[in-house]
Amino acid sequence: MTVKNQTAELEKVLSFLNEIGIEVIEKQLETSFLPGLSLGPNCLYIDFEKLLYPGDILHEAGHLAVTTSSERKLAGTDQMAADWPSQGEEMGAILWSFAAAKHLELPVEFVFHPNGYKNESEWLISNFTNENYIGLPFLEWTGLTLGKVNAAKEGKEAFPKMLKWLRD
């Protein structure tokens, strides 16, 4: 994959997605919800020429990650439910992307840039850095991570550490 102006952060993200099993396919995209990004079955399509915010890659990957494996195969197709993602999955994807940024040692502003999240990026950063993890019950329910109480009970590390990166 040839990436123009590939930054160290972008390299980290692409390597991480490869490691956890989310395929990235370089593709020219005419229209997409986020510039240069679109979801496909078990994959992300990226048009590197149109990509404005590389941190958006983690958010879109989060959508795939928090979706069941059977539904991941339908992402970006007409077979995917019209109401996907649910509000829980949306919050889970946002929180997942925060955990991924922490895991990759990227600044949270890389994902939560000022031009995203319906102008709520500062609010999300504030909440997450103060350990107010909106969406954590959903991520726990999916088996991806543990909150402080359950982590202490099980002798494991709490969120933002993840037990696994992809939902079964």
C-alpha positions in Angstrom: 0.0 0.0 0.0 1.4 3.3 -1.0 0.4 6.2 1.2 1.2 9.7 0.3 2.6 11.8 3.2 2.4 8.9 5.5 3.0 10.0 9.0 4.3 8.0 11.9 0.9 8.1 13.5 -0.8 6.8 10.3 1.8 4.0 10.1 1.0 3.0 13.7 -2.8 3.0 13.0 -2.5 0.9 9.8 -0.1 -1.6 11.5 -2.4 -1.9 14.5 -5.5 -2.6 12.3 -3.5 -5.2 10.4 -2.5 -6.9 13.7 -6.0 -7.1 15.1 -7.6 -8.3 11.8 -9.2 -5.3 10.3 -8.3 -5.1 6.7 -7.5 -1.8 5.1 -8.1 -1.5 1.3 -6.9 1.5 -0.6 -9.7 2.6 -2.9 -10.9 5.7 -4.7 -14.1 6.9 -3.0 -16.4 9.3 -4.8 -18.7 10.0 -1.8 -18.4 8.9 1.8 -19.7 10.1 5.2 -16.2 10.9 6.3 -13.8 12.3 3.7 -11.7 9.4 2.3 -13.2 6.7 4.5 -15.9 4.1 4.0 -16.8 0.8 5.6 -16.9 -2.5 3.7 -17.4 -6.1 4.6 -14.8 -6.8 7.3 -12.7 -3.9 6.1 -12.1 -0.2 5.8 -11.8 1.5 2.4 -9.5 4.4 2.5 -8.9 7.0 -0.2 -5.7 8.5 1.0 -6.0 11.4 -1.5 -9.2 12.5 0.2 -8.5 11.5 3.8 -8.6 14.7 5.9 -8.2 13.3 9.4 -6.2 10.1 9.9 -7.7 9.8 13.4 -11.1 9.1 11.8 -9.7 5.7 10.7 -9.7 4.6 14.3 -13.3 5.7 14.8 -14.5 3.8 11.7 -12.4 0.8 12.7 -14.2 1.0 16.1 -17.5 0.6 14.3 -16.3 -2.7 12.9 -14.6 -3.8 16.1 -17.7 -3.4 18.3 -20.1 -5.0 15.8 -20.7 -8.8 16.0 -18.5 -10.9 13.7 -21.6 -11.9 11.7 -22.7 -8.3 11.2 -19.1 -7.2 10.4 -19.4 -9.3 7.2 -22.4 -7.1 6.2 -20.8 -3.7 6.8 -21.1 -1.4 3.8 -23.6 -3.6 2.0 -27.3 -3.4 1.4 -27.8 -6.4 3.8 -26.7 -4.4 6.8 -29.5 -3.2 9.0 -30.7 0.3 8.2 -30.5 1.3 11.9 -26.9 0.2 12.3 -25.0 1.3 14.3 -27.2 1.5 17.3 -26.6 4.3 19.8 -24.8 1.9 22.1 -22.5 0.8 19.2 -21.8 4.4 18.3 -20.7 5.2 21.9 -18.8 1.9 22.0 -16.9 2.8 18.8 -16.1 6.3 20.2 -14.7 4.8 23.4 -13.0 2.0 21.5 -11.1 4.6 19.4 -10.0 6.3 22.7 -8.6 3.0 23.9 -6.9 2.4 20.6 -5.3 5.9 20.7 -4.1 5.2 24.3 -2.8 1.8 23.2 -0.9 3.3 20.3 0.4 6.2 22.5 -1.2 8.8 20.3 -2.6 12.0 21.6 -6.4 11.8 22.1 -6.7 14.9 19.8 -5.5 12.7 17.0 -8.9 10.9 17.1 -11.0 13.6 18.7 -10.0 16.5 16.4 -12.0 19.8 16.5 -13.7 19.2 13.2 -15.4 15.9 14.2 -17.9 14.5 16.6 -20.5 17.2 16.0 -18.3 19.8 17.7 -18.3 17.7 20.9 -14.6 16.6 20.6 -13.5 18.7 23.6 -16.4 17.4 25.7 -15.4 13.8 24.8 -11.7 14.5 25.6 -12.6 16.1 28.9 -14.8 13.2 29.9 -12.5 10.4 28.9 -9.3 12.0 30.4 -11.3 12.4 33.7 -12.2 8.6 33.4 -15.9 9.3 32.7 -16.1 6.6 30.2 -19.4 7.0 28.5 -20.2 3.8 26.7 -18.1 1.6 29.0 -21.0 -0.7 30.1 -21.6 -1.5 26.4 -17.9 -2.4 25.9 -17.9 -4.5 29.1 -21.1 -6.3 27.9 -19.5 -7.2 24.6 -16.5 -8.7 26.5 -14.0 -6.3 25.0 -12.8 -4.7 28.3 -13.5 -4.4 32.0 -14.4 -1.4 34.2 -12.5 -0.8 37.4 -14.8 -2.9 39.7 -14.9 -6.0 37.4 -11.2 -5.7 36.6 -10.3 -5.7 40.3 -12.5 -8.7 40.9 -10.8 -10.6 38.1 -7.3 -9.3 38.8 -7.0 -7.8 35.3 -6.3 -4.3 34.0 -9.2 -1.9 33.7 -10.2 0.2 30.7 -8.6 1.8 28.7 -6.8 -1.6 28.6 -8.7 -4.0 26.3 -9.2 -7.7 26.8 -9.5 -8.1 23.1 -10.0 -5.7 20.2 -12.8 -7.4 18.2 -16.2 -8.5 19.3 -17.1 -12.1 18.7 
